[in-house]
């Protein structure tokens, strides 16, 4: 699973939405605990997704840099090979 897909899935249905369903837990103590968990979890996941997006961006830059360097090496080797064939 790619980083972007993971972030999209996390953002699609955040855990904090559990707080909207608190009444379905019956007991007020359980509902309160779930609400508190959802609030804290959302806060942590928000920071995590921000970090994951930053990592994804940096990985994409690295991929582009490697691809560019690889292409330059291929071009140089092709040129050297062509020079050898022309001799």
C-alpha positions, 0 to 999 in steps of 0.5 A: 500500500502506498503512502498516498493511499494510506493517507487517503484511507485514514482521512476518508473516515477519521476515528473522531467520527466515532464520537458522533455515534457515542449514543450507540455505546449505551453506558455513559462511561463507555461513551465518554471513554470512546469520545476521549479516545476518538479525540486523542486519536484524531489529534495523533492521526492528524500529525501522522498524516501530515508527516506522511504527506511530507515523507511522500513528497520527499520520496517523490523528489528522490525518485525524480532525482534518481530517474534523472540521474539514471537517464543521464548515465544511460545517455552517456553510456549510449554515447560512449557505445555509439562512439565505439561503434563509429570507430 
